[in-house]
Amino acid sequence: MAWSLVSVGMVGLLIGLRYRVSALIAATLLTVIAGFGAMWFLELPGQRRLMWTLFLVIALQGGYMLGLVLTMLWHANSR
């Protein structure tokens, strides 16, 4: 479960470095669908499914924000 958080966070970081909000929205939708599907497959109760899916979305968006900050710092230093 922890590796899924790390993986989704890294995907968010890569999206933040390269793409913009439209890609983040699509990735968030895919994360919610895949999160619910995986947690359903693992037969977790509904509340835990929702909690882990929320953690995945937070990791994705946090990685995206970190990617944006790194991109802004990189462009600021190149001027």
URHU-V859618 format. One line per field, one symbol per residue. ss: DSSP state (A for helix, B for strand, O for the rest). Layout:
BEGIN
ss: ???
END
This chain:
BEGIN
ss: OAAAAAAAAAAAAAAAAAOOAAAAAAAAAAAAAAAAAAAAAOOOOAAAAAAAAAAAAAAAAAAAAAAAAAAAAAAAAOO
END
